[in-house]
Amino acid sequence: MSENITIRTATINDARLLADLGAITFHDTFVSFNTEKDMELYLAKNFSTGQLERELNEDGTTFIIPEHNGEAVGYAKMRTTEEPEGLNESNQFEIERIYSRKEYLGKSVGKTLMEACL
């Protein structure tokens, strides 16, 4: 399936899409480890459109979106603003998030995202 996945860089116009994808994928992954109230509070704080707009506008932050047949199926967030302590290389970046919709798990979305990040 990875040959059918295209990758694009997110823009500020993708804030709502990223908020929705983040909320769906985070919920699917972590719902069994949280109470309903804790999950609602976390999602409201971290996956609002406003929060994603702020993240998209951060210097050194890049989001990429994999699409399958024109539908967004996940995303990755990378950051280059802070050099990790203890690393002496000047070309460092952090992959902060890699998310895939549940129905695409095992279909090379994560692998494709990782390769695109690198």
Backbone as numpy.savetxt, mean C-alpha at the origin, in Angstrom:
# Nx Ny Nz CAx CAy CAz Cx Cy Cz
-0.33 -15.22 -13.69 -1.13 -14.03 -13.69 -0.28 -12.77 -13.69
0.97 -12.81 -13.19 1.78 -11.60 -13.08 1.96 -10.91 -14.42
1.88 -11.66 -15.52 2.01 -11.04 -16.84 0.78 -10.18 -17.17
-0.32 -10.37 -16.47 -1.53 -9.59 -16.70 -1.67 -8.43 -15.72
-0.67 -8.22 -14.88 -0.70 -7.14 -13.90 0.16 -5.99 -14.39
-0.43 -4.81 -14.41 0.33 -3.61 -14.74 0.51 -2.80 -13.46
1.57 -2.02 -13.42 1.89 -1.21 -12.25 1.88 0.26 -12.67
1.28 1.08 -11.83 1.33 2.52 -12.09 1.62 3.24 -10.78
2.15 4.43 -10.89 2.43 5.27 -9.73 1.15 6.02 -9.37
0.82 6.03 -8.10 -0.38 6.71 -7.63 -0.19 8.23 -7.66
-1.28 8.93 -7.84 -1.30 10.39 -7.77 -2.25 10.80 -6.64
-2.31 12.08 -6.37 -3.21 12.59 -5.34 -4.67 12.22 -5.64
-4.99 12.03 -6.89 -6.35 11.64 -7.28 -6.70 10.22 -6.86
-5.70 9.46 -6.42 -5.91 8.08 -5.98 -6.12 7.97 -4.48
-6.21 9.08 -3.76 -6.32 9.03 -2.30 -7.52 8.19 -1.85
-8.68 8.39 -2.42 -9.88 7.63 -2.04 -9.67 6.15 -2.36
-9.13 5.84 -3.53 -8.87 4.46 -3.92 -7.91 3.79 -2.93
-6.82 4.47 -2.58 -5.86 3.90 -1.64 -6.46 3.73 -0.25
-7.29 4.70 0.17 -7.96 4.58 1.47 -8.87 3.35 1.48
-9.63 3.17 0.42 -10.53 2.01 0.33 -9.75 0.70 0.29
-8.72 0.64 -0.55 -7.89 -0.57 -0.65 -7.21 -0.88 0.68
-6.67 0.15 1.31 -6.00 -0.04 2.59 -6.95 -0.57 3.65
-8.14 0.01 3.74 -9.12 -0.42 4.73 -9.56 -1.86 4.48
-9.84 -2.18 3.24 -10.29 -3.54 2.90 -9.21 -4.57 3.20
-7.99 -4.31 2.74 -6.93 -5.30 2.89 -6.47 -5.41 4.34
-6.41 -4.29 5.06 -6.02 -4.35 6.46 -7.08 -5.11 7.26
-8.34 -4.80 7.01 -9.43 -5.49 7.71 -9.36 -6.99 7.45
-9.25 -7.38 6.20 -9.22 -8.80 5.85 -8.06 -9.53 6.54
-6.92 -8.86 6.66 -5.73 -9.48 7.24 -5.76 -9.54 8.76
-6.28 -8.50 9.40 -6.12 -8.38 10.85 -7.42 -8.42 11.66
-8.55 -8.65 11.02 -9.83 -8.62 11.74 -9.87 -9.66 12.86
-9.28 -10.80 12.66 -9.36 -11.86 13.68 -8.48 -11.57 14.90
-7.61 -10.55 14.81 -6.72 -10.21 15.91 -7.20 -8.98 16.69
-8.34 -8.42 16.32 -8.81 -7.17 16.92 -10.28 -7.25 17.27
-10.68 -6.39 18.20 -12.11 -6.24 18.46 -12.69 -5.39 17.33
-14.00 -5.47 17.17 -14.65 -4.69 16.13 -14.42 -3.19 16.35
-14.52 -2.76 17.62 -14.33 -1.34 17.93 -12.90 -0.88 17.64
-11.91 -1.67 18.04 -10.51 -1.32 17.76 -10.26 -1.24 16.26
-10.84 -2.19 15.52 -10.67 -2.19 14.07 -11.29 -0.93 13.46
-12.48 -0.59 13.87 -13.14 0.61 13.35 -12.32 1.86 13.63
-11.81 1.99 14.86 -11.00 3.15 15.22 -9.72 3.24 14.38
-9.05 2.11 14.22 -7.81 2.09 13.45 -8.06 2.45 11.98
-9.08 1.85 11.40 -9.38 2.12 9.99 -9.76 3.57 9.78
-10.58 4.13 10.68 -10.99 5.53 10.55 -9.79 6.47 10.62
-8.85 6.17 11.49 -7.68 7.03 11.68 -6.68 6.89 10.54
-6.41 5.68 10.11 -5.31 5.42 9.19 -5.70 5.29 7.72
-6.96 5.11 7.43 -7.36 4.89 6.04 -8.48 5.83 5.60
-8.44 7.06 6.10 -9.37 8.08 5.60 -8.76 8.69 4.33
-9.59 9.31 3.53 -9.08 9.98 2.33 -8.10 11.07 2.71
-8.41 11.82 3.77 -7.51 12.88 4.22 -6.15 12.36 4.62
-6.13 11.25 5.35 -4.86 10.66 5.76 -4.04 10.23 4.54
-4.69 9.60 3.58 -3.95 9.16 2.38 -3.50 10.34 1.55
-4.28 11.42 1.51 -3.82 12.64 0.82 -2.55 13.17 1.47
-2.51 13.19 2.81 -1.30 13.64 3.52 -0.11 12.76 3.17
-0.32 11.45 3.17 0.77 10.52 2.86 1.24 10.69 1.42
0.31 10.87 0.49 0.68 11.07 -0.91 1.49 12.35 -1.10
1.26 13.34 -0.27 1.98 14.62 -0.37 3.29 14.65 0.39
3.62 13.61 1.15 4.87 13.58 1.90 6.06 13.49 0.95
7.06 14.33 1.20 8.29 14.23 0.41 8.90 12.84 0.60
9.37 12.27 -0.48 10.04 10.97 -0.42 9.11 9.78 -0.34
7.80 10.00 -0.44 6.84 8.89 -0.37 6.27 8.63 -1.76
6.25 7.35 -2.13 5.70 6.92 -3.41 4.78 5.74 -3.18
3.62 5.77 -3.80 2.68 4.66 -3.81 2.64 4.10 -5.22
2.62 2.78 -5.33 2.40 2.14 -6.63 1.20 1.23 -6.52
0.48 1.13 -7.62 -0.79 0.38 -7.65 -0.72 -0.67 -8.75
-0.90 -1.95 -8.38 -1.01 -2.98 -9.41 -2.46 -3.06 -9.89
-2.61 -3.22 -11.18 -3.95 -3.34 -11.75 -4.04 -4.61 -12.59
-5.17 -5.26 -12.48 -5.47 -6.44 -13.28 -6.72 -6.12 -14.08
-6.58 -6.11 -15.40 -7.69 -5.74 -16.28 -8.30 -4.39 -15.89
-7.43 -3.44 -15.53 -7.88 -2.09 -15.20 -8.41 -1.90 -13.80
-8.44 -2.97 -12.99 -8.93 -2.87 -11.62 -7.76 -2.89 -10.65
-7.74 -1.93 -9.71 -6.70 -1.89 -8.69 -6.88 -3.07 -7.76
-5.78 -3.83 -7.54 -5.87 -5.04 -6.73 -4.97 -5.01 -5.50
-4.36 -3.86 -5.24 -3.51 -3.71 -4.07 -2.70 -2.44 -4.19
-1.70 -2.29 -3.33 -0.76 -1.19 -3.46 0.45 -1.41 -2.58
1.49 -0.64 -2.88 2.69 -0.61 -2.04 3.01 0.84 -1.75
3.57 1.06 -0.57 4.01 2.40 -0.17 5.50 2.32 0.15
6.27 3.22 -0.47 7.71 3.30 -0.24 8.06 4.68 0.28
9.09 4.71 1.15 9.55 5.99 1.71 11.07 6.07 1.62
11.55 7.25 1.29 13.00 7.46 1.20 13.47 8.62 2.07
12.61 9.21 2.89 12.98 10.42 3.61 13.92 10.17 4.78
13.82 9.08 5.46 14.65 8.82 6.62 15.61 7.67 6.34
16.90 7.92 6.52 17.88 6.86 6.34 17.86 5.97 7.58
17.65 4.69 7.40 17.61 3.79 8.56 18.92 3.82 9.34
18.80 3.88 10.64 19.97 3.92 11.51 20.79 2.64 11.36
22.10 2.79 11.26 22.97 1.63 11.19 23.31 1.19 9.78
22.63 1.74 8.78 22.95 1.39 7.40 23.80 2.50 6.80
24.87 2.11 6.18 25.80 3.10 5.65 25.61 3.37 4.17
24.70 2.73 3.55 24.43 2.96 2.14 23.60 4.23 1.99
23.83 4.99 0.95 23.09 6.22 0.76 21.83 6.02 -0.10
21.65 4.86 -0.64 20.54 4.60 -1.54 19.46 3.74 -0.87
19.07 4.10 0.34 18.12 3.30 1.11 16.69 3.77 0.89
15.76 2.83 1.00 14.35 3.17 1.04 13.64 2.12 1.86
12.47 2.45 2.31 11.67 1.54 3.13 10.41 1.17 2.36
10.12 -0.12 2.31 8.81 -0.56 1.82 7.93 -0.64 3.05
7.07 0.33 3.20 6.27 0.44 4.41 5.03 -0.46 4.37
4.45 -0.60 3.21 3.25 -1.44 3.07 3.27 -2.16 1.73
2.82 -3.38 1.76 2.48 -4.12 0.54 1.15 -4.79 0.82
0.13 -4.37 0.11 -1.22 -4.90 0.32 -1.75 -5.49 -0.98
-2.47 -6.59 -0.84 -3.15 -7.22 -1.97 -4.57 -7.58 -1.54
-5.50 -7.38 -2.43 -6.88 -7.80 -2.14 -6.89 -9.31 -1.91
-7.75 -9.75 -1.00 -7.79 -11.16 -0.60 -7.95 -12.10 -1.79
-8.79 -11.74 -2.73 -9.03 -12.64 -3.86 -7.84 -12.74 -4.81
-6.81 -11.90 -4.60 -5.61 -11.95 -5.43 -4.41 -12.53 -4.70
-4.59 -12.96 -3.46 -3.50 -13.61 -2.74 -3.10 -14.89 -3.47
-1.82 -15.13 -3.59 -1.32 -16.32 -4.29 -1.30 -16.17 -5.80
-1.54 -14.95 -6.29 -1.57 -14.73 -7.74 -0.49 -13.76 -8.19
0.60 -13.71 -7.44 1.81 -12.95 -7.79 1.68 -11.44 -7.67
0.64 -10.94 -7.01 0.53 -9.50 -6.83 1.65 -9.00 -5.92
1.88 -9.67 -4.79 2.95 -9.27 -3.88 4.31 -9.34 -4.53
4.56 -10.41 -5.26 5.84 -10.56 -5.96 6.03 -9.45 -6.98
4.98 -9.15 -7.73 5.05 -8.10 -8.73 5.29 -6.75 -8.08
4.61 -6.50 -6.95 4.82 -5.25 -6.22 6.26 -5.15 -5.70
6.76 -6.23 -5.13 8.13 -6.22 -4.60 9.13 -5.94 -5.71
8.97 -6.59 -6.84 9.87 -6.36 -7.96 9.79 -4.92 -8.45
8.58 -4.35 -8.49 8.42 -2.97 -8.92 9.06 -2.01 -7.92
8.95 -2.31 -6.63 9.58 -1.48 -5.61 11.10 -1.47 -5.78
11.65 -2.64 -6.01 13.10 -2.76 -6.13 13.60 -2.16 -7.43
